[in-house]
Amino acid sequence: MKKIALCLMTACMLLAFNPFQSMAATTAPSALVATTPTGAKEAKTLLLRLEVIKNMDKSNLTSVEKKSLRKEVRSIKTQLRESNGGVYLSVGAVIIILLLLIILL
């Protein structure tokens, strides 16, 4: 009897974690990833600077200038990542949260 109950609970858990396609409209941005207009302007200027650096002729630059450009590109990319914001949860964290909710409720 215990084996049957264990098998049924396992089957229910496996079926509960199946991903389903959402039919919700995605036109409205969510509150977590909405950016402020000033942040969007800053991001646009940073992206334009990255394009300028990418399109530069780097063959006549010295190694020091190339190194400073690489540092600038890295700093711009980190600024863009930081300004993106949002909350990211791994699959393991979601499973643990769900298990805690099931146990506590």
Summary of the structure (lengths in Angstrom):
residues: 105
radius of gyration: 24.0
end to end distance: 25.6
largest distance: 78.7
contacts: 175
relative contact order: 0.08
helix: 67%
strand: 0%
